[in-house]
Amino acid sequence: MGLLDEMRQEMPPPKHVCGVTKAIEQMDKKDAADLEAAVADQTIMATSISRVLARRGITVKPDAIRRHRKKDCACVR
């Protein structure tokens, strides 16, 4: 095994994130904070969040939002 191969093996695996986190990472700070607050607010339905994001050209399915809320998404794994 060469030096380059050894270095590649030392790299951590790529971190997978869910659609909610991907959306947050693409937004400006204000919108990202608003999305985080909406996801944390259980009184706001996941379908409502998804529809508003879709109107802004951001696709996050309601199921992804629900999994993120329950901490059962790729972000936590």
C-alpha positions, 0 to 999 in steps of 0.5 A: 500500500502506498502513502496516498492509499494510507492517507485515504484510509485515514479520512473520516467517512463523509458525514451524511445530513438530512434534507432539513440540515442541507436546507439550513446550510444553504440559507442565510443566517436569518432564514436558517434560524427561522427554519430551525425555530419552525422545526423546533415548534411542534405546533407548526405542521411539517407539511406547512414547513415543507410547502413554504420551503417549496414556494422558495424553491427548497425541497424538503419533504414533510417526512424528513422534517418529522424524522429530524424533529424526532432525531431519527434522521441522517444527521444523528446517525 
